[in-house]
Amino acid sequence: MKVQTTVRVALLVMVPWLAGCSSNPSKQEIGMISGAVIGGVVGSAITGGSTVGTVGGAAAGGYIGNQIGKEMN
């Protein structure tokens, strides 16, 4: 149940942000967003839904996704 809530919140935050882009997002931006969402979900699942786990997972996932996307550009 907590993972579903985390995904919903992430989508509510990310969809308007991406829609506001005047140009297509770069691979680096896509990687960062994807990594943050996946990391947040995984962090939440591992820690039983704790906020610290969700935020930590999102931060780590965002950083890793950013670096992977940077290499793909």
N, C-alpha and C positions, 0 to 999 in steps of 0.2 A: 504494500500500500504506500509506503514512504517513497519508494523508487518512482512510482507513477506520479506522485505529487512533485517530485524533483524534476521529472521530465516535463511536466506541464508548465512549471515555473520557468524552466529553461526556454521552452518554446515561446512562452508569452514574452520573455525578455528579448530573445534573439530574432524573432520574425520581424517585429517593427524595426529593429536596428538594421537588419539586412535589407529590408524594403526601402529604407531611407538612403541607401547608397546610390549616388548619382551614376556610378559606373559599375561594371561587373567586379565582384570581389576577386582579389588575387588568390592564388593557391595558398599563400601564406595565411591570409585572412580566413579562408575556408578551413584550413588545417587547425588554426587556433580555435575557431568556434566549435568545430567538430570535436576536437580534443577536450575542450572545456566541458562540453555536454557529456561526452562519454566518461571523462574523468569524474565529473560530479556524480553521475549515476553509479559508477563503480565504487567511488569513495563512500557514498551513502549506503550502498549494499554491504560493503565490507564492515563498516562501523555500526551497522544496525540503524541507520537513519540519523546519525548525529550531525549536527550542523558543521562541526569542525571537520569531520570526515568528508562531507559534501564539498565544502569550500576548499579544503586542501586538495581533494581529488580534482576539482575543477581547475585550480591554479596549476597543478602539476600537468594535467592533461592539456590545458591551454598552451603551456610552455612547450611541451613535447610536440603538439600538433603544429605550433608556430614554426618550430625548427625543421620539422619534416616538410612543411609547405615551402619554407625558405629554400630548402635543397631542391625542391621540385621546380622552382621558378627558373 
